[in-house]
Amino acid sequence: MQLLIFLSLVAALLVCFVLGANNASVCIRTSSGVWSLEYLMLAIVGGLGVVLGTIIEGPKLSNSIYGGVLANQSDKATAILLLATLIVMLVATTLKLPLSLTQAMVGAALPVGLSLQLGVNWSFLVLVGASWISTPLVAGVFSIALHAIIMKTNRRIGDIFQRTRLHVAVIMIGSFYAGYALGANGVGLIQGISLPSIGWVLLLSASLSVSAVAGIFLFGYGVTRTVSERILTLAGTAALAAQLGGALTVHLFTQFGAPVSIIQAVIGGIIGIGWTKDIVIMNTRVVLRVVLGWMMAPLIGLGLASLLLALT
């Protein structure tokens, strides 16, 4: 049993590390136009948001898997869920494909719950599925509204230097807030599933969030380019609106304990703003690849969890 707990801890830290690398774009930038600040500075600000979001609001996701998707908990289930999710996220990050950790984990929870007789809450599962569909749509609406507000504010400020200072401040706020939402919902989900087996609430929160920040710093650039350049290149204000709209969406769902993907929300915001600005040059192939990854994540998680169950 102690081996399972140790394995769960290591897997949880690695999942958060890969989550940070895979979702780095939401904390760093959503457009090449946001490179007016150094990557390192934005990563620091976003990383601080991840740590605070995990510690302050991460517990709101504590009942998303155990008590939500699954009625009961076991150490074996925790180890299998984390290992299956880790493999899915590793493959996605290697392919530079932004992927939803939530979808992979919930997909893995289904065979685990049925095989280990932990009880599957089908009604909650339906609600989670509905939140996945609505996340990019809600983020698109928020992002469009925020873009209009930012543009209107810019027009009211005549001084170009004052406008630049405001733009820099909003960039910093956007990076922090996106990191905060990622920590509260993404890292919070990992914390919630790990806590019953591992314990040490504050230490666990700090360790998982720091691991996610390390992933952002060390391996986040590839997925960042997929989101910010290969899907659709937006001007700085539009990119900021997509970033803030995605973060706001995830923060909203966090209040209800609903596990959703911030990378999915930000991409929804990017596409939504792109359509309203009548931008027709969009990398459809990459968009379809990303959407296919979202659709396949629960199935791949389900298959990997089934395989791990058969091997144990």
Stockholm file with secondary structure:
# STOCKHOLM 1.0

chainA/1-312         MQLLIFLSLVAALLVCFVLGANNASVCIRTSSGVWSLEYLMLAIVGGLGVVLGTIIEGPKLSNSIYGGVLANQSDKATAILLLATLIVMLVATTLKLPLSLTQAMVGAALPVGLSLQLGVNWSFLVLVGASWISTPLVAGVFSIALHAIIMKTNRRIGDIFQRTRLHVAVIMIGSFYAGYALGANGVGLIQGISLPSIGWVLLLSASLSVSAVAGIFLFGYGVTRTVSERILTLAGTAALAAQLGGALTVHLFTQFGAPVSIIQAVIGGIIGIGWTKDIVIMNTRVVLRVVLGWMMAPLIGLGLASLLLALT
#=GR chainA/1-312 SS CHHHHHHHHHHHHHHHHHHHHHTHHHHHCSSGGGTTSCHHHHHHHHHHHHHHHHHHHGGGGTTSTBTTTBSSCCHHHHHHHHHHHHHHHHHHHHTTCCCCHHHHHHHHHHHHHHHTTCCBCHHHHHHHHHHHHHHHHHHHHHHHHHHHHHHHHHHHCCCHHHHHHHHHHHHHHHHHHHHHHIIIIIIHHHHHHHHHHHCCHHHHHHHHHHHHHHHHHHHCHHHHHIIIIIICCCCHHHHHHHHHHHHHHHHHHHTTTCCCCHHHHHHHHHHHHHHHTTCCCCCHHHHHHHHHHHHHHHHHHHHHHHHHHHHC
#=GC SS_cons         CHHHHHHHHHHHHHHHHHHHHHTHHHHHCSSGGGTTSCHHHHHHHHHHHHHHHHHHHGGGGTTSTBTTTBSSCCHHHHHHHHHHHHHHHHHHHHTTCCCCHHHHHHHHHHHHHHHTTCCBCHHHHHHHHHHHHHHHHHHHHHHHHHHHHHHHHHHHCCCHHHHHHHHHHHHHHHHHHHHHHIIIIIIHHHHHHHHHHHCCHHHHHHHHHHHHHHHHHHHCHHHHHIIIIIICCCCHHHHHHHHHHHHHHHHHHHTTTCCCCHHHHHHHHHHHHHHHTTCCCCCHHHHHHHHHHHHHHHHHHHHHHHHHHHHC
//
